[in-house]
Amino acid sequence: MQITFPALQSINDAVSLAYNTQFFETPTIYNRWTFDSPSTGRIQVYPRLNLLPGLREWLGDRVVNQLSTATFSITNKDWEETIGVFRNDIEDDQYGFITQAAQQLAMNARHLPDLLIAQLMLGGHTSITYDGQNFFDLAHPNPNNAAGTGGTTVANYQAGGGTPWYLFDTTKIVKPFIWQTRKPFLVIPKFSMTDPQVFWNKEFEWGVDGRANAGYGLWQLAFMSTAPMTIANVTAARTAMASIRRPDGTPMGIRPNLLVTGTALYPDARAYAENEFVPIDSVSGAATLAPNPLRGLFEAVENTWIN
């Protein structure tokens, strides 16, 4: 192949088409429990919507709830991946693999949120958030979590040292996690014969880059456990989440709708979500089938990124 600008433009058009097509066709899972947020600057600030007390009877003047007094922020990061093709390979018509490489770039860019959100999930019990506690913690400040009992803290973490599993409430405006995009991921070519890397190194390049980051949303909408995923433990986690209240003592109305696990626990999670009967240990220790009290309370979701 004789390297000319029209020939290179044709290759670049094929790369762009392959990238864009694959990017929009690649399925993701992070958005099941993540709020997609556009960003307009280096840092994006979010209001803590859980501090809104809810509607009140209008007596006298309005009561203004200032969102700016308690916020959290996420700082964008730069991300890139670049591939190079030797000029000799194009001259020798050995460039058919470029479109496949472009598709892989697109898939990698599309799955970056899956990977980063999974890392937040796995590390949430050791990551400090806006209330001074870990995102998944045994003692989040929540003075009104138990109406009439004077409780001052609430837990969204159950320690056990085993394989983690999670409960999420994804029915609210804000979600447990946030994916923030400042600059979308686009493929950029460097294939001019006068580009330095072509002149000096005989290499054409295509790179993907973007600006984005993942962060924690509201801890109230998530629960992590490393204890055995039993009916009793799942029930206790649901109860703990449902007990969380707003600053004025009214319920937040949290109802977890997703039970998220890795591959190993997914069959059990699906059984809890769907089966009419499940094995329950009797007093003698023998497993017997009994009516499933968790059936229909949530959807089981397998997240391979936390394996």
N, C-alpha and C positions, 0 to 999 in steps of 0.2 A: 504493500500500500504506500502510495506517495503521500507524504504528510503535507497537506494543504489546509488553509483555514476552513474551507467548506467541509473537508473531511473531519477535522477536529470538532467543528461545530455540530456535525451530525452525531459524533460520539458523545459530546456533551449533552445534546438533546436527549439521547437515549438514557444517559445517566440520570438526568433530571426527572425524566418520566418514570424510570424505575424507582427512584427514591420517593417521589411524591406519591405514586400509586401504593407502594408498600407501606409508607408512613400512615396513610389514612385507612389502610386495610388491616393493619396490625391490631389485634385485640389487646386490651389492657384490663387489669383488675383493680388497680389502685383507686379508680374513680368510684368504686362501690362504697368506700368509706372516707373519701377525700373531697374537699371543696376546691374546685379549680378557680384560682384567683388571678386576674390580670394585674400586673404591677406597672407602675408609672415612674419608678425611680430605683435607686440602689437599694433602698430599704422600704418595705411596705409595713405600715402600722395597722393593726386590727383592733377593733373594740371588743371588750369582753361582754358579749351579749348575754351571758348567763347572769350578769349583774342587773339586768333589767327586771324590775320587780313584778311586771305584769300589769294588766289594767286594774284601775281602782275606781271606786265611786267618786264622781266629780263633785266634791264639796269644797267651796271656796276656789282659790286660784289653782291652776295646774301645778303639778310637781314635776320639775325638770330633772331628768336623770342624765347627768353629764357623762357621755361615753369617753371623753378624753382623759378622765381621771385615772383610769385603770386599763392599760392597753398592753399588747405584746406585739413584737415585730419579727419579721423574717428578712434576712439579708440575702440578696441574690448572689449567685455564684456563676462563673463562666465555665462552660463545658465544651469539649471539642473531641472529634475523632477524625483522622485524616488518612487517606490512602494514596499511594503513589504507583505509577505505572511507567516503566522504562520506555523511552522513545523507541528503542530497538524492537520491543514487543509489538508496538503499533505498526512499525514499518514492516514487520514480518507477519502481520495479520493475526497476532496472538493477543487479542484484546477482548474476546467474547466474555471473559470472566468479569469485566468491569461492571456490567449491569447487575450481576449477582452480588458483587461487593457493595454496590450502591444500595441494593435491597437490604443487605445486612446492616449498613449504616443507618438506614431508616428504622429498621427494627430495633437496633440498639438505642437510638434516640427516643423512640416511642416507649421503650421499656425502662428508660431511666427513672421515671416517676415510680414504677413498680418496685424497682430496686431500692430507691432512697426511702420510700415510705415503709418498705419492709424493714430496713435498718432502723428506722424510728420505732417501729413496733417492737423489734427485738431488744432495743436498748432503752425503751421507755422507763424501765424500773430503775435506771441509773442516770437519767437525764433530767436536770432541774428545769422547771417551767416557771411561769409568771407568778405563781403563789408561793414560791420558795421551796416547794416539794418536788420530788420526781414526778414525771407525768403519770406513771403508774406507781401509786404510793399507798402506804398503810394508814396515813394520817393527813389527808388534805384538810386544811381549815374549812369548815362548813358549819358555822355555829347553829344553824337551824335545820340540820339534816334530819333530826328526829323530833317531830312536833310534840311538845309537851314533856320531853324527857331531858331537855337541856344538853343534848349532845353537841360536841364542839368540833368533831372531826368525822371524816368518812373515808373509807378505803375503796380504791378501785384496783387493788392488787391483792393477789392471794399467792403467797410464797409456798413452794413445795420442792423445787429443785428438779422438776421433770420437764417434759416437752411443753412449751407454752401453747395456750389457746386463748381466744379473745371473744368478748361480747361487744358489739357495737350497736349504738342507736344512730341510724343514718337518716332519720325522718326529720331532723331539725334543719334550720337554715345553715348554720355552721356545722361542720363535721368534725370528727375526732382529729383529722389531719388536714393539712393544707398543701396544695401544690401551686406554687406561685411562678408565673411566667412573665419575664420582662421582655425577652426577645425570643421569638419562636425559632425552632431548630430548622435551619435551611442548609442546603448543600451549595457550596461555593467552589467554582472551578479556577484552576490556574493552569491553563493549557496554551497560553500564547508562546510562540517560539522565542519571544524576547524576554520572557520571564526568567529571572536569575536561576531558578532551580532547573529550568529546561536547558538554559545555555550552559551552565556549569556541570550539572549532574545528569543531563539527559532524562529528566523525570517529569512527567505530567502528574498533577495532584488534584484531588478533589477532597474537600474538607467539610465536615458538618460542625456547626457551632451554634450555641444559643446561650441565653442567660436565664437562669431559673433556680429554684431551690424548693426543698420540702421543709415543712415545719409542723409543730404540734398545734392542734386546734383546742377544743374544749375537752379537758380530761373527764369531765362529767359524763361524756357520751361514750366512754371506752372503759373496758375492764380487761385486765390481763391476769392469767393464772398459770402457775407452773405446778400446781397440785394436780392430782389425778382428775381426769375429766369424768367425774361421776355425776349422777343425777343430783345428789346432795350438793356437790360443789357448784354445779351450774345453777341450781336453784338459789344457793346462797349469793352467787354473783349477781343474778337478776334482782334479788331482793335488795342488795346493797345499792345497786344503781337506781332502783326505784325510790329509795329513801332520800336521795339528794334533793335539797330544796334551795329556793332562791333566798336572797338576803332577808326578805320580809317573812320567810317561813312557809310560803306557799310552795306546793310541789312543782318541780320542773316538768313533770309528766314524762319521765324517761322510761322508755320501753324498748329494750334491746331487740333488734330484729335480725341480726346476723350473728351466727356462731362461726368464727373464722379459725381455721386450723391449717397446719401443714399437711403433707400427704399421709403421714403415719396415723394421725388421729382422725382423718376425714371420714373413714367408714363408720366410726363410732358416732361422730358428729351428725352424719346423715341419718343414722339410725335414730338418734334422739329427736331429730327434726321431723322425721317422716313415719317411722314404724309405729304401729298400734301397740305392739308389745316389745319389751326389751328385757334382756337378762338382768335380774336383780339378785344379789347374794342374800340367801336366807340365813337364818340364825345358825344353821348347821354348817354354813359355808358353801353349800352347793348352789350353783347358779340356776335359777328358775326364771321362767317367763312371767312377767307381770305387766299390767297396763302401764303405758308410757305417759307419765304426767307432763312431759315436755313437748309432746307431739303438737305441731302446729304453732308453737310459740315463737319460732324464729326459722330462718333459712340457714342451712349449713353451706359454707363456702370454703373451697380448698384454695389456699394461697401458696403456690409452690415457691414463691420468693422468700418465704421464711423457713424453708427446709434447712 
